[in-house]
Amino acid sequence: MHRMLHTMIRVKDLDRSVDFYTNKLGMKLFSQKNYPGGKFTLAFVGYEKDGYNLELTHNWDQGEPYDLGSGFGHIALGVTDIYGLCDALKLQGIEVTREPGPIKHGTTVIAFIKDPDGYMIELIG
């Protein structure tokens, strides 16, 4: 049997990214380890330790922001109060790029926000 384990994204400022995912989106930091020989740090965040998580990779020598490319779309999170969460995130300075509302031609309520590195996150209520 196969299962998905995690998605890795590269982040410029690890502390800022960990703060965003844990304090703003309510994830937990499950592990963080420095690899001095490779000059990088890995941090794993998510909602369940043995569930599907995000691997935040910080390369110590990365001076410029990463080019996000055109192939990556977004990370999707299920949330319970999408309207309240978006209001709270905006008060904390988080960019809401699509306000909560039903999808076109449907009834599912979604919103989009950006993380500190510009990665798109879809909230599904």
N, CA, C and O atoms as a GROMACS GRO file, in nm:
protein
  500
    1MET      N    1   0.084  -0.119   0.000
    1MET     CA    2   0.000   0.000   0.000
    1MET      C    3   0.088   0.125   0.000
    1MET      O    4   0.192   0.128   0.066
    2HIS      N    5   0.047   0.224  -0.072
    2HIS     CA    6   0.121   0.350  -0.080
    2HIS      C    7   0.040   0.460  -0.011
    2HIS      O    8  -0.082   0.451   0.000
    3ARG      N    9   0.110   0.563   0.035
    3ARG     CA   10   0.042   0.679   0.092
    3ARG      C   11   0.129   0.801   0.071
    3ARG      O   12   0.251   0.792   0.062
    4MET      N   13   0.064   0.916   0.063
    4MET     CA   14   0.140   1.040   0.050
    4MET      C   15   0.194   1.079   0.187
    4MET      O   16   0.125   1.064   0.287
    5LEU      N   17   0.318   1.128   0.191
    5LEU     CA   18   0.382   1.161   0.317
    5LEU      C   19   0.391   1.312   0.341
    5LEU      O   20   0.347   1.361   0.445
    6HIS      N   21   0.447   1.384   0.246
    6HIS     CA   22   0.463   1.528   0.265
    6HIS      C   23   0.491   1.597   0.132
    6HIS      O   24   0.520   1.533   0.031
    7THR      N   25   0.480   1.728   0.135
    7THR     CA   26   0.520   1.814   0.024
    7THR      C   27   0.630   1.905   0.076
    7THR      O   28   0.618   1.962   0.184
    8MET      N   29   0.738   1.920  -0.002
    8MET     CA   30   0.848   2.005   0.038
    8MET      C   31   0.839   2.137  -0.037
    8MET      O   32   0.821   2.139  -0.159
    9ILE      N   33   0.852   2.247   0.036
    9ILE     CA   34   0.865   2.378  -0.025
    9ILE      C   35   0.988   2.446   0.035
    9ILE      O   36   1.020   2.428   0.152
   10ARG      N   37   1.056   2.524  -0.048
   10ARG     CA   38   1.174   2.598  -0.001
   10ARG      C   39   1.129   2.734   0.051
   10ARG      O   40   1.049   2.803  -0.011
   11VAL      N   41   1.182   2.771   0.167
   11VAL     CA   42   1.144   2.897   0.230
   11VAL      C   43   1.268   2.981   0.256
   11VAL      O   44   1.375   2.928   0.287
   12LYS      N   45   1.253   3.112   0.244
   12LYS     CA   46   1.367   3.203   0.263
   12LYS      C   47   1.396   3.228   0.411
   12LYS      O   48   1.512   3.229   0.452
   13ASP      N   49   1.292   3.247   0.492
   13ASP     CA   50   1.306   3.277   0.635
   13ASP      C   51   1.230   3.170   0.713
   13ASP      O   52   1.108   3.176   0.724
   14LEU      N   53   1.303   3.073   0.767
   14LEU     CA   54   1.239   2.959   0.832
   14LEU      C   55   1.155   3.001   0.952
   14LEU      O   56   1.044   2.951   0.968
   15ASP      N   57   1.205   3.091   1.035
   15ASP     CA   58   1.129   3.133   1.153
   15ASP      C   59   0.996   3.197   1.113
   15ASP      O   60   0.893   3.170   1.174
   16ARG      N   61   1.000   3.281   1.012
   16ARG     CA   62   0.878   3.347   0.964
   16ARG      C   63   0.779   3.244   0.909
   16ARG      O   64   0.659   3.254   0.932
   17SER      N   65   0.830   3.146   0.835
   17SER     CA   66   0.743   3.044   0.778
   17SER      C   67   0.684   2.953   0.885
   17SER      O   68   0.565   2.920   0.880
   18VAL      N   69   0.765   2.911   0.981
   18VAL     CA   70   0.714   2.827   1.090
   18VAL      C   71   0.607   2.904   1.168
   18VAL      O   72   0.504   2.848   1.204
   19ASP      N   73   0.631   3.032   1.195
   19ASP     CA   74   0.533   3.115   1.263
   19ASP      C   75   0.402   3.120   1.184
   19ASP      O   76   0.294   3.106   1.241
   20PHE      N   77   0.412   3.141   1.053
   20PHE     CA   78   0.292   3.147   0.968
   20PHE      C   79   0.211   3.018   0.978
   20PHE      O   80   0.091   3.022   1.004
   21TYR      N   81   0.276   2.905   0.956
   21TYR     CA   82   0.203   2.778   0.952
   21TYR      C   83   0.154   2.734   1.089
   21TYR      O   84   0.050   2.670   1.099
   22THR      N   85   0.228   2.766   1.196
   22THR     CA   86   0.186   2.722   1.329
   22THR      C   87   0.093   2.824   1.396
   22THR      O   88  -0.016   2.788   1.440
   23ASN      N   89   0.134   2.949   1.404
   23ASN     CA   90   0.056   3.049   1.477
   23ASN      C   91  -0.059   3.108   1.396
   23ASN      O   92  -0.158   3.151   1.455
   24LYS      N   93  -0.048   3.110   1.265
   24LYS     CA   94  -0.156   3.168   1.184
   24LYS      C   95  -0.254   3.061   1.134
   24LYS      O   96  -0.374   3.086   1.128
   25LEU      N   97  -0.202   2.943   1.099
   25LEU     CA   98  -0.288   2.838   1.044
   25LEU      C   99  -0.309   2.721   1.138
   25LEU      O  100  -0.377   2.625   1.102
   26GLY      N  101  -0.253   2.728   1.258
   26GLY     CA  102  -0.281   2.628   1.361
   26GLY      C  103  -0.215   2.493   1.344
   26GLY      O  104  -0.256   2.396   1.408
   27MET      N  105  -0.112   2.484   1.260
   27MET     CA  106  -0.039   2.358   1.248
   27MET      C  107   0.055   2.343   1.366
   27MET      O  108   0.074   2.436   1.444
   28LYS      N  109   0.112   2.225   1.378
   28LYS     CA  110   0.210   2.197   1.482
   28LYS      C  111   0.346   2.175   1.415
   28LYS      O  112   0.355   2.124   1.304
   29LEU      N  113   0.451   2.216   1.485
   29LEU     CA  114   0.587   2.189   1.440
   29LEU      C  115   0.627   2.053   1.496
   29LEU      O  116   0.644   2.039   1.618
   30PHE      N  117   0.641   1.953   1.410
   30PHE     CA  118   0.671   1.817   1.455
   30PHE      C  119   0.820   1.790   1.466
   30PHE      O  120   0.862   1.712   1.552
   31SER      N  121   0.900   1.852   1.383
   31SER     CA  122   1.046   1.834   1.394
   31SER      C  123   1.116   1.946   1.321
   31SER      O  124   1.062   2.006   1.227
   32GLN      N  125   1.238   1.973   1.365
   32GLN     CA  126   1.323   2.072   1.299
   32GLN      C  127   1.467   2.027   1.322
   32GLN      O  128   1.509   2.005   1.435
   33LYS      N  129   1.542   2.015   1.212
   33LYS     CA  130   1.679   1.965   1.224
   33LYS      C  131   1.771   2.040   1.129
   33LYS      O  132   1.739   2.060   1.012
   34ASN      N  133   1.886   2.080   1.182
   34ASN     CA  134   1.989   2.146   1.103
   34ASN      C  135   2.080   2.041   1.041
   34ASN      O  136   2.110   1.939   1.103
   35TYR      N  137   2.125   2.066   0.920
   35TYR     CA  138   2.220   1.982   0.849
   35TYR      C  139   2.339   2.070   0.809
   35TYR      O  140   2.345   2.118   0.696
   36PRO      N  141   2.434   2.091   0.903
   36PRO     CA  142   2.545   2.182   0.877
   36PRO      C  143   2.628   2.145   0.755
   36PRO      O  144   2.674   2.234   0.683
   37GLY      N  145   2.647   2.017   0.731
   37GLY     CA  146   2.726   1.976   0.616
   37GLY      C  147   2.665   2.019   0.484
   37GLY      O  148   2.736   2.051   0.389
   38GLY      N  149   2.533   2.020   0.478
   38GLY     CA  150   2.464   2.062   0.358
   38GLY      C  151   2.416   2.206   0.362
   38GLY      O  152   2.365   2.258   0.263
   39LYS      N  153   2.433   2.270   0.477
   39LYS     CA  154   2.392   2.409   0.499
   39LYS      C  155   2.242   2.429   0.474
   39LYS      O  156   2.202   2.518   0.399
   40PHE      N  157   2.161   2.343   0.537
   40PHE     CA  158   2.016   2.359   0.527
   40PHE      C  159   1.950   2.308   0.654
   40PHE      O  160   2.010   2.233   0.732
   41THR      N  161   1.826   2.351   0.675
   41THR     CA  162   1.743   2.308   0.787
   41THR      C  163   1.612   2.257   0.732
   41THR      O  164   1.555   2.315   0.640
   42LEU      N  165   1.563   2.147   0.790
   42LEU     CA  166   1.432   2.094   0.754
   42LEU      C  167   1.339   2.107   0.874
   42LEU      O  168   1.377   2.074   0.987
   43ALA      N  169   1.218   2.155   0.850
   43ALA     CA  170   1.115   2.162   0.953
   43ALA      C  171   0.989   2.098   0.896
   43ALA      O  172   0.951   2.126   0.782
   44PHE      N  173   0.925   2.013   0.975
   44PHE     CA  174   0.801   1.948   0.932
   44PHE      C  175   0.685   2.004   1.014
   44PHE      O  176   0.688   2.002   1.137
   45VAL      N  177   0.583   2.053   0.945
   45VAL     CA  178   0.465   2.109   1.010
   45VAL      C  179   0.340   2.041   0.953
   45VAL      O  180   0.339   1.994   0.839
   46GLY      N  181   0.236   2.037   1.035
   46GLY     CA  182   0.110   1.979   0.990
   46GLY      C  183   0.010   1.973   1.103
   46GLY      O  184   0.033   2.028   1.211
   47TYR      N  185  -0.100   1.905   1.078
   47TYR     CA  186  -0.206   1.892   1.178
   47TYR      C  187  -0.200   1.759   1.253
   47TYR      O  188  -0.244   1.751   1.367
   48GLU      N  189  -0.145   1.656   1.189
   48GLU     CA  190  -0.132   1.524   1.252
   48GLU      C  191   0.009   1.473   1.228
   48GLU      O  192   0.056   1.472   1.114
   49LYS      N  193   0.076   1.429   1.334
   49LYS     CA  194   0.216   1.386   1.323
   49LYS      C  195   0.235   1.280   1.215
   49LYS      O  196   0.329   1.289   1.136
   50ASP      N  197   0.149   1.183   1.212
   50ASP     CA  198   0.163   1.075   1.114
   50ASP      C  199   0.077   1.097   0.991
   50ASP      O  200   0.058   1.005   0.911
   51GLY      N  201   0.024   1.219   0.976
   51GLY     CA  202  -0.057   1.251   0.860
   51GLY      C  203   0.028   1.314   0.751
   51GLY      O  204   0.151   1.308   0.754
   52TYR      N  205  -0.038   1.374   0.656
   52TYR     CA  206   0.028   1.442   0.545
   52TYR      C  207   0.078   1.578   0.594
   52TYR      O  208   0.000   1.656   0.649
   53ASN      N  209   0.206   1.607   0.577
   53ASN     CA  210   0.267   1.728   0.631
   53ASN      C  211   0.341   1.808   0.525
   53ASN      O  212   0.359   1.763   0.412
   54LEU      N  213   0.382   1.928   0.565
   54LEU     CA  214   0.467   2.012   0.482
   54LEU      C  215   0.610   2.006   0.535
   54LEU      O  216   0.633   2.016   0.656
   55GLU      N  217   0.704   1.989   0.445
   55GLU     CA  218   0.846   1.996   0.478
   55GLU      C  219   0.894   2.134   0.433
   55GLU      O  220   0.896   2.164   0.314
   56LEU      N  221   0.932   2.216   0.528
   56LEU     CA  222   0.985   2.348   0.498
   56LEU      C  223   1.137   2.337   0.494
   56LEU      O  224   1.200   2.304   0.594
   57THR      N  225   1.195   2.364   0.378
   57THR     CA  226   1.340   2.353   0.360
   57THR      C  227   1.400   2.492   0.351
   57THR      O  228   1.363   2.572   0.265
   58HIS      N  229   1.492   2.519   0.443
   58HIS     CA  230   1.562   2.648   0.444
   58HIS      C  231   1.708   2.624   0.408
   58HIS      O  232   1.782   2.562   0.485
   59ASN      N  233   1.749   2.673   0.291
   59ASN     CA  234   1.889   2.668   0.250
   59ASN      C  235   1.958   2.793   0.305
   59ASN      O  236   1.919   2.905   0.273
   60TRP      N  237   2.060   2.772   0.388
   60TRP     CA  238   2.120   2.882   0.463
   60TRP      C  239   2.179   2.991   0.374
   60TRP      O  240   2.179   3.108   0.413
   61ASP      N  241   2.228   2.956   0.259
   61ASP     CA  242   2.295   3.053   0.172
   61ASP      C  243   2.202   3.119   0.071
   61ASP      O  244   2.248   3.195  -0.014
   62GLN      N  245   2.074   3.093   0.078
   62GLN     CA  246   1.979   3.149  -0.019
   62GLN      C  247   1.955   3.296   0.015
   62GLN      O  248   1.891   3.327   0.115
   63GLY      N  249   2.005   3.384  -0.068
   63GLY     CA  250   1.991   3.527  -0.042
   63GLY      C  251   1.866   3.587  -0.103
   63GLY      O  252   1.803   3.674  -0.042
   64GLU      N  253   1.829   3.542  -0.220
   64GLU     CA  254   1.714   3.597  -0.292
   64GLU      C  255   1.591   3.510  -0.271
   64GLU      O  256   1.604   3.391  -0.243
   65PRO      N  257   1.472   3.568  -0.284
   65PRO     CA  258   1.351   3.486  -0.279
   65PRO      C  259   1.353   3.383  -0.392
   65PRO      O  260   1.414   3.405  -0.496
   66TYR      N  261   1.285   3.270  -0.369
   66TYR     CA  262   1.278   3.165  -0.470
   66TYR      C  263   1.183   3.204  -0.581
   66TYR      O  264   1.083   3.272  -0.558
   67ASP      N  265   1.214   3.160  -0.702
   67ASP     CA  266   1.122   3.172  -0.815
   67ASP      C  267   1.022   3.058  -0.800
   67ASP      O  268   1.061   2.941  -0.804
   68LEU      N  269   0.895   3.090  -0.782
   68LEU     CA  270   0.796   2.987  -0.756
   68LEU      C  271   0.760   2.906  -0.880
   68LEU      O  272   0.700   2.799  -0.868
   69GLY      N  273   0.795   2.954  -0.997
   69GLY     CA  274   0.770   2.878  -1.119
   69GLY      C  275   0.623   2.879  -1.158
   69GLY      O  276   0.540   2.937  -1.089
   70SER      N  277   0.594   2.814  -1.269
   70SER     CA  278   0.456   2.811  -1.318
   70SER      C  279   0.391   2.674  -1.304
   70SER      O  280   0.274   2.659  -1.337
   71GLY      N  281   0.464   2.575  -1.257
   71GLY     CA  282   0.408   2.440  -1.244
   71GLY      C  283   0.334   2.417  -1.114
   71GLY      O  284   0.237   2.341  -1.110
   72PHE      N  285   0.378   2.481  -1.007
   72PHE     CA  286   0.315   2.462  -0.877
   72PHE      C  287   0.185   2.541  -0.870
   72PHE      O  288   0.180   2.656  -0.913
   73GLY      N  289   0.080   2.479  -0.817
   73GLY     CA  290  -0.048   2.548  -0.806
   73GLY      C  291  -0.071   2.604  -0.667
   73GLY      O  292  -0.057   2.724  -0.644
   74HIS      N  293  -0.107   2.516  -0.573
   74HIS     CA  294  -0.136   2.562  -0.437
   74HIS      C  295  -0.142   2.444  -0.342
   74HIS      O  296  -0.147   2.328  -0.383
   75ILE      N  297  -0.141   2.477  -0.214
   75ILE     CA  298  -0.164   2.383  -0.105
   75ILE      C  299  -0.308   2.405  -0.062
   75ILE      O  300  -0.352   2.520  -0.053
   76ALA      N  301  -0.384   2.299  -0.037
   76ALA     CA  302  -0.524   2.313   0.005
   76ALA      C  303  -0.541   2.267   0.149
   76ALA      O  304  -0.489   2.162   0.189
   77LEU      N  305  -0.614   2.348   0.228
   77LEU     CA  306  -0.643   2.315   0.368
   77LEU      C  307  -0.793   2.320   0.391
   77LEU      O  308  -0.860   2.414   0.348
   78GLY      N  309  -0.848   2.220   0.459
   78GLY     CA  310  -0.987   2.223   0.502
   78GLY      C  311  -0.997   2.300   0.633
   78GLY      O  312  -0.922   2.273   0.726
   79VAL      N  313  -1.090   2.395   0.640
   79VAL     CA  314  -1.106   2.477   0.760
   79VAL      C  315  -1.252   2.478   0.802
   79VAL      O  316  -1.341   2.454   0.720
   80THR      N  317  -1.278   2.507   0.930
   80THR     CA  318  -1.415   2.503   0.980
   80THR      C  319  -1.488   2.636   0.965
   80THR      O  320  -1.608   2.635   0.937
   81ASP      N  321  -1.421   2.748   0.984
   81ASP     CA  322  -1.486   2.880   0.974
   81ASP      C  323  -1.405   2.966   0.879
   81ASP      O  324  -1.323   3.048   0.922
   82ILE      N  325  -1.427   2.949   0.751
   82ILE     CA  326  -1.346   3.016   0.649
   82ILE      C  327  -1.358   3.168   0.655
   82ILE      O  328  -1.260   3.239   0.636
   83TYR      N  329  -1.478   3.218   0.683
   83TYR     CA  330  -1.498   3.363   0.689
   83TYR      C  331  -1.425   3.422   0.810
   83TYR      O  332  -1.356   3.523   0.798
   84GLY      N  333  -1.441   3.359   0.926
   84GLY     CA  334  -1.374   3.406   1.047
   84GLY      C  335  -1.224   3.396   1.037
   84GLY      O  336  -1.152   3.486   1.081
   85LEU      N  337  -1.175   3.285   0.979
   85LEU     CA  338  -1.030   3.268   0.963
   85LEU      C  339  -0.973   3.376   0.872
   85LEU      O  340  -0.870   3.436   0.904
   86CYS      N  341  -1.038   3.402   0.760
   86CYS     CA  342  -0.988   3.505   0.667
   86CYS      C  343  -0.988   3.642   0.734
   86CYS      O  344  -0.894   3.720   0.715
   87ASP      N  345  -1.092   3.673   0.810
   87ASP     CA  346  -1.095   3.802   0.882
   87ASP      C  347  -0.978   3.810   0.980
   87ASP      O  348  -0.910   3.913   0.986
   88ALA      N  349  -0.954   3.702   1.055
   88ALA     CA  350  -0.846   3.701   1.153
   88ALA      C  351  -0.709   3.712   1.085
   88ALA      O  352  -0.621   3.782   1.134
   89LEU      N  353  -0.692   3.643   0.973
   89LEU     CA  354  -0.565   3.648   0.902
   89LEU      C  355  -0.538   3.787   0.847
   89LEU      O  356  -0.425   3.836   0.855
   90LYS      N  357  -0.640   3.852   0.793
   90LYS     CA  358  -0.623   3.988   0.741
   90LYS      C  359  -0.580   4.084   0.852
   90LYS      O  360  -0.496   4.171   0.829
   91LEU      N  361  -0.636   4.068   0.972
   91LEU     CA  362  -0.598   4.153   1.085
   91LEU      C  363  -0.451   4.133   1.123
   91LEU      O  364  -0.390   4.222   1.181
   92GLN      N  365  -0.396   4.015   1.089
   92GLN     CA  366  -0.255   3.986   1.119
   92GLN      C  367  -0.164   4.019   1.001
   92GLN      O  368  -0.045   3.988   1.003
   93GLY      N  369  -0.220   4.084   0.898
   93GLY     CA  370  -0.140   4.126   0.784
   93GLY      C  371  -0.120   4.020   0.677
   93GLY      O  372  -0.037   4.038   0.588
   94ILE      N  373  -0.195   3.910   0.684
   94ILE     CA  374  -0.184   3.805   0.584
   94ILE      C  375  -0.266   3.845   0.462
   94ILE      O  376  -0.380   3.889   0.475
   95GLU      N  377  -0.207   3.829   0.343
   95GLU     CA  378  -0.275   3.866   0.219
   95GLU      C  379  -0.379   3.761   0.180
   95GLU      O  380  -0.345   3.645   0.158
   96VAL      N  381  -0.505   3.804   0.172
   96VAL     CA  382  -0.613   3.719   0.121
   96VAL      C  383  -0.631   3.759  -0.025
   96VAL      O  384  -0.680   3.868  -0.054
   97THR      N  385  -0.592   3.671  -0.116
   97THR     CA  386  -0.595   3.706  -0.258
   97THR      C  387  -0.730   3.676  -0.322
   97THR      O  388  -0.762   3.731  -0.428
   98ARG      N  389  -0.810   3.590  -0.260
   98ARG     CA  390  -0.948   3.566  -0.304
   98ARG      C  391  -1.032   3.555  -0.178
   98ARG      O  392  -1.013   3.466  -0.096
   99GLU      N  393  -1.126   3.647  -0.164
   99GLU     CA  394  -1.213   3.647  -0.047
   99GLU      C  395  -1.299   3.520  -0.046
   99GLU      O  396  -1.324   3.462  -0.152
  100PRO      N  397  -1.343   3.476   0.072
  100PRO     CA  398  -1.426   3.356   0.079
  100PRO      C  399  -1.555   3.372   0.000
  100PRO      O  400  -1.620   3.477   0.002
  101GLY      N  401  -1.590   3.266  -0.068
  101GLY     CA  402  -1.714   3.265  -0.144
  101GLY      C  403  -1.724   3.135  -0.222
  101GLY      O  404  -1.627   3.060  -0.233
  102PRO      N  405  -1.843   3.109  -0.276
  102PRO     CA  406  -1.863   2.984  -0.350
  102PRO      C  407  -1.778   2.980  -0.478
  102PRO      O  408  -1.751   3.082  -0.541
  103ILE      N  409  -1.737   2.859  -0.514
  103ILE     CA  410  -1.665   2.843  -0.640
  103ILE      C  411  -1.760   2.870  -0.755
  103ILE      O  412  -1.882   2.857  -0.741
  104LYS      N  413  -1.704   2.907  -0.866
  104LYS     CA  414  -1.784   2.933  -0.986
  104LYS      C  415  -1.855   2.803  -1.026
  104LYS      O  416  -1.792   2.698  -1.035
  105HIS      N  417  -1.982   2.812  -1.049
  105HIS     CA  418  -2.064   2.698  -1.091
  105HIS      C  419  -2.078   2.592  -0.981
  105HIS      O  420  -2.098   2.475  -1.012
  106GLY      N  421  -2.068   2.632  -0.853
  106GLY     CA  422  -2.080   2.535  -0.744
  106GLY      C  423  -2.114   2.603  -0.613
  106GLY      O  424  -2.141   2.723  -0.609
  107THR      N  425  -2.113   2.524  -0.508
  107THR     CA  426  -2.150   2.578  -0.377
  107THR      C  427  -2.038   2.569  -0.273
  107THR      O  428  -2.049   2.629  -0.166
  108THR      N  429  -1.931   2.497  -0.302
  108THR     CA  430  -1.820   2.487  -0.208
  108THR      C  431  -1.758   2.625  -0.189
  108THR      O  432  -1.729   2.695  -0.287
  109VAL      N  433  -1.737   2.664  -0.063
  109VAL     CA  434  -1.680   2.794  -0.032
  109VAL      C  435  -1.529   2.781  -0.021
  109VAL      O  436  -1.477   2.696   0.052
  110ILE      N  437  -1.459   2.866  -0.096
  110ILE     CA  438  -1.313   2.866  -0.094
  110ILE      C  439  -1.261   3.008  -0.078
  110ILE      O  440  -1.333   3.106  -0.100
  111ALA      N  441  -1.134   3.018  -0.041
  111ALA     CA  442  -1.061   3.144  -0.037
  111ALA      C  443  -0.916   3.111  -0.066
  111ALA      O  444  -0.875   2.995  -0.056
  112PHE      N  445  -0.837   3.211  -0.102
  112PHE     CA  446  -0.694   3.192  -0.123
  112PHE      C  447  -0.617   3.295  -0.043
  112PHE      O  448  -0.656   3.412  -0.033
  113ILE      N  449  -0.506   3.250   0.016
  113ILE     CA  450  -0.413   3.336   0.088
  113ILE      C  451  -0.272   3.307   0.037
  113ILE      O  452  -0.249   3.208  -0.032
  114LYS      N  453  -0.178   3.394   0.073
  114LYS     CA  454  -0.037   3.372   0.039
  114LYS      C  455   0.042   3.353   0.167
  114LYS      O  456   0.019   3.421   0.267
  115ASP      N  457   0.137   3.259   0.163
  115ASP     CA  458   0.227   3.243   0.277
  115ASP      C  459   0.341   3.345   0.263
  115ASP      O  460   0.344   3.418   0.164
  116PRO      N  461   0.433   3.352   0.360
  116PRO     CA  462   0.538   3.455   0.355
  116PRO      C  463   0.627   3.450   0.231
  116PRO      O  464   0.687   3.551   0.194
  117ASP      N  465   0.637   3.334   0.166
  117ASP     CA  466   0.720   3.323   0.046
  117ASP      C  467   0.640   3.337  -0.082
  117ASP      O  468   0.696   3.327  -0.192
  118GLY      N  469   0.510   3.360  -0.071
  118GLY     CA  470   0.426   3.378  -0.190
  118GLY      C  471   0.357   3.253  -0.238
  118GLY      O  472   0.288   3.257  -0.341
  119TYR      N  473   0.373   3.141  -0.167
  119TYR     CA  474   0.302   3.019  -0.205
  119TYR      C  475   0.152   3.039  -0.181
  119TYR      O  476   0.110   3.093  -0.079
  120MET      N  477   0.073   2.995  -0.277
  120MET     CA  478  -0.073   3.008  -0.265
  120MET      C  479  -0.128   2.894  -0.179
  120MET      O  480  -0.086   2.778  -0.192
  121ILE      N  481  -0.221   2.929  -0.092
  121ILE     CA  482  -0.288   2.832  -0.008
  121ILE      C  483  -0.438   2.850  -0.026
  121ILE      O  484  -0.493   2.958  -0.005
  122GLU      N  485  -0.504   2.741  -0.067
  122GLU     CA  486  -0.649   2.743  -0.082
  122GLU      C  487  -0.711   2.697   0.049
  122GLU      O  488  -0.676   2.591   0.102
  123LEU      N  489  -0.803   2.776   0.100
  123LEU     CA  490  -0.881   2.739   0.218
  123LEU      C  491  -1.016   2.691   0.168
  123LEU      O  492  -1.080   2.758   0.088
  124ILE      N  493  -1.059   2.575   0.215
  124ILE     CA  494  -1.187   2.519   0.174
  124ILE      C  495  -1.272   2.503   0.298
  124ILE      O  496  -1.236   2.432   0.392
  125GLY      N  497  -1.389   2.572   0.298
  125GLY     CA  498  -1.476   2.572   0.416
  125GLY      C  499  -1.592   2.479   0.402
  125GLY      O  500  -1.674   2.468   0.494
   0.00000   0.00000   0.00000
